[in-house]
Amino acid sequence: MKRSLRLLMRRHGLLERLERLQVLLSVQIETLPLGNESWLDTERELVAVERALERIPAFDL
């Protein structure tokens, strides 16, 4: 039971982070000057979060 709760909490945290990163990436793409590629760091983190979420099973509550 403890493991399930930890996984659920981890998944929830990752989903929140994913949402924030999606918004941040959208803003960066719209507002960063041409040639500024700092959005690539955000994209890399977003992909890492997506991959982490793929490894954690979804829970039906």
C-alpha positions, -999 to 999 in steps of 0.1 A, spaced: 0 0 0 28 24 9 45 18 -25 12 25 -43 7 58 -24 43 69 -32 38 61 -69 5 79 -70 20 110 -53 50 108 -77 28 106 -107 7 135 -95 38 156 -90 51 147 -125 17 155 -141 18 190 -124 53 195 -136 44 184 -171 15 209 -172 38 238 -160 65 228 -185 40 228 -214 28 263 -205 64 275 -200 75 260 -234 46 277 -251 54 311 -237 91 307 -245 84 298 -281 62 328 -285 84 353 -267 120 344 -269 140 363 -294 152 346 -326 184 327 -319 177 322 -282 175 285 -278 170 283 -240 136 267 -247 155 236 -256 163 230 -220 126 232 -212 118 208 -241 144 183 -228 130 184 -193 94 180 -207 105 149 -226 122 135 -194 90 140 -174 69 123 -202 93 93 -201 91 91 -163 53 92 -165 54 63 -190 72 42 -164 47 48 -136 14 30 -140 -18 51 -140 -41 44 -111 -79 43 -114 -94 58 -83 
